[in-house]
Amino acid sequence: MTLQPVLVTGAGGFIGRALVGRLRAAGAEVVRVRDLARDPVWDGAARRCGGMVHLANIAHARVDRAELERVNVEGTRRLAEQALAAGVRRFVYVSSIKVHGNESPAGGFSAASAIDPADAYGETKARAERALRELEAQGLQLTILRPPLVYGASVRANFLALARAVDRRLPLPLASVRNRRSLVYVGNLADAIVRCLETPASVGRAYPLSDEGAAPSTPELCVALGIALGRPARLVRCPPSLLEIAAALVGRRAAALSLTRNLEVDGSDFRRLGWRAPYTLADGLRATAEWFRGGKAPG
């Protein structure tokens, strides 16, 4: 199916670059909006777009709450209002699994799970979702995706720090952790976004999304990442509770919990649209490792 032109916010970012490539492969012209802090220019190109994908947001924990609200909530609302005014009704919003919380119950978060964010970022993403829902009555054709941690070429933050630690063969006190953490490779997320644009049945729905059949424990992820990097992970035993206490003493409790607790995603609702992730966890880690080593990662 050939898509109409698509307007993408955050097109120059980590997810945006993968999405632009995937959209072009699908035959779509891409209109870029790189900076959400500036109002998009609704020129002739934007006005003939058949849909919009909104990626741009602030996720940094150190940003104050007012800035998170301004960009993630009010920026999203204003963008959707401008889209409607320009006649662009199809709107795919990339939210976050964190709207459900930072720690999942047994079986993971599904589309039916309660909205119960546990931090400021999750709260602003949930508020942005509500703002968009209010615009559905005005004709906004909305689909929401809720991914967990996204990895791939150009990844930053905690995943990059973990890759560096594994690559340097630093001892990681994670061997005793028994958890499940869902991930999604950036190529899979880009493919899922295109599926949303192509599939009318996705309108009006919100979907948790993850790599298929992959919710590795943190030690399993370290081992798999070490294999991809050609640098076996050095895992040492440490009670997870002790690791969490030590991290809390140095102001890193949230980072420790992201390594020790469960955050599992049930993506079965999205797969009912007929979608299958084109990349496995091993594929995604191999592509990430190629980028990390200075090569060109596929997907």
N, C-alpha and C positions, 0 to 999 in steps of 0.2 A: 504493500500500500504506500503510495506517495503522499507525504504529509504536506499540508499548507505551510507557509512560512511560520516559524515559531520564534517568539520573543523569549530570551533567557536572561534572567538576572544572575549576577555572579558568574558570567560565562568565562571569565578569566581565572576562576578559582580552581581548586583541586577537583571538585565534582564537575564543575562547569566545563572544564576542558575535555573531560571524558564524554560528557553529554553532547557537546558540540560535534565531536567526531562521530558519535553514534547517530545523531540527527542527520548529519551530512551523508552518512552511509545509507540512511533511509530515504535520501533524496529530498530532504527538507532544507530550505533556505533558513539561516539563523540570523536573527536580529539580536545584537548583544546589548545588555545593560550591565555594565561592569561594577558600578558603584551605587549602592542603594542610598547612600547619604545624599546623593544628588537626585533630583526628580528626573525620571526618564523623559526623553524627548519623544513625544508622540507624533512623529513625522509621518510622511506617507508610507514609509516602509513598515512602521509599527502598526499603522491603522489597517494594513492588509494582512496582518498576521492572523492565522487561524487559531492560535492558542499561545499560552504563556506558561513557562516553567519558572517558578520562583525558588531560587537557591540561596540568594544572598541573605546573610544574617550575621549576628555576632554570637560566638559561642564561648568566648574567653571568660574564665571564671573571675579574672581580676577586673573586668569592666564593671562600672557601678550600675546599680539597678535602673537608674534613670536612662542611661544609654541603651541598656538592653530593651527597655520599654519603647524608647524612641525608634529604634531600628527594627527590632523583631516584631513588635506589635503594631505601633502606629505606622511604621514604614510599610508593613505588609498590607494593612487596611487601605492606606492611601494608594498603593500600587494597584490593588484590585479595583478600587473605585475608578481610577484613571483608565484601567483596562476596559471596564464596562462602558465608560464614557466614550472610549475610542472604538467600541464595537467588538472588542476581543472578549469573548465569553468563556472560552475553554481555559481552565486555570488548574495547573498541577502544582501543588504546594508540597515541598519536601520539608516535613516537620521532623520529629525525633521520637524515638521510642521512650524518651525520658518524660513525655507527657503522662505516661503511666506510672513512672517512678524510677528509682535508680537500682532497685533490687526486685527481681521477679519471683512470683510464687512457683510452685511445682507446675510443670507443663508450660511455663513461660507466659508472656503477655500475648494476648490475641486481640482481634478486633473488638471483642466483647468486653475486654478488661476495662475497669474503671479508669477515668482520668484522675490521676492522683500524683502530680509532680512533687518531687522531693527537693528541688533546688530552684534557684532563680531562673536559670536557663530553661528548664523544663516548664516552669510556670509561664514564661513569656511565649514559648512555643504553643502551649495550650491556649493562652489568651489570643494568640494570632489565629489559631484554628477557629475559635469562637467568633472572632471578628469576620472571618471569611464565611462562616456558616450564616451569619446575619445577612450577607450579600447574596445568598442563593435565592432569596425571594425576589431579588431584582434581576435574576437571570444568570448569575454566575454559575457556570457548569464546573463544579469543583471536584477534584480528586486529591486526597491527602495520602502521602506515603510517610511511614514512620520507621526509618531505618535505625539500627543500633550503630556501633562504631563502624565507620567506613574506612577501608584501607586500600592501598594501591599506589601507583606512581605519584610522587609528590606529596605523600601523606606527611602530616606534621604531628606535633603534640605527643601524646602518650605512646602511640604506636611506633613513631619514629624513635622515641627514647628507648623503647623495648628492643627494637631492631639494633640500635647502636650497642646496647648492653650485651645482646646475644653475639653480635659480630666481634666485640672486644673480648668475648669469653669471660665476662665478669661473672662471679658467683651470684646466682639469683636465689634468694631464700624462699622459693615457691614450690619446692617438690612436694610439700605436704598439703597443698591446696587441692580441694576436691569441689570444684564448682563447674558451672556451665555459662559460657559467655558467647552469645551469638554475635556474628560479624556480617558485614556485607562488602564484597569487593566492588570497587567503584565502577568497573565494567558491568557488573550485574545490576547495580543501581541505575546506571544510564540506560540499560536495556529495558528495565522495568518502567522507567519514566516514559520511554517511547511507546511501550505497550499501553500505558494509560492514555496517551494522546490518540492512539489508534483505536481504542476500545470504548465505545459509548457505554457499555455496561459498567465501567468503572466510575462513572459520574455519580456524585452524591455519596461516595464511600470513602472510608479511611482504612488504610491497610498497613499493618506491621509488615516488615520486609526483612529478609536475611538471606544469606547464602543457603542453598538447599542442603538439608541434612547435616549441617555443620554447626554445632554449638560446643566447641572444644573447651576443655578446662584450660586454665592459664598455663599449667605445665605442658599440656598437650600442644598448645599454641606455640610455646617457646621451642619445643622439640621440632615442630613442623617448620617454624621460622628458621631454626638452625639448619635444618636439612636444605631449605631453599637457599640459604646463604652459604652453604658449605662450611659452616662453623658450628659444630655440635654445641648445643646449649649446656651450660654448667649449672645444674640445679642442685641446691642443697636444702636440707630439711630445716624447717622452722615452723612452730605452731602458728597457724594463721592468726589466732587471737593475739599472740605476742607481736607479730608483724604489724597488726592494726594498732596496737597500743604504742609501739615505737614510732609509727608514722604519725599518730596523733600528737605525740610530744614535740614533733618538729613541724607541725602544721600541715601534714600531708595525709591526713586520714582519708579524705575523699579519694585520693589517688590509690591508696592501699586497698580500699573497698572495691575499687574497679578491678583489682587483681584477685581478690579473695572471695567476693560474693557472686551470686547468680544474677545474670541478666540475659534471660533466654527469650527468644522470639518465636511465636507460632505464626509462620507465614502462609498457612494453608489457605486462608481466604483469598489471598492474591493469586495463588497457584490455580484456584478454581476458574480464573480468567483464561486458563490455558497456557500460562507463562511457566517456563522452566529456565532456571538460571543457566546462562550459557557457559559460565566458568565455575569450576570447583574451587574449594578452599586451596588445594594444592596449586591450581592454575593461578589463582590470585596472589598467593604468596610468592610463587616463582616470578611473576611479573613485577611484584614489588621489589623482590631481591635484585632483579635485573636493573631496575631503575636505581636502587640503592648503590649498586656496583658501578653505576655510570653508564649503563646501556640504555636502550630505548625499550620501555615496557609496552607490550601489546595491550590492546583493549582499552 
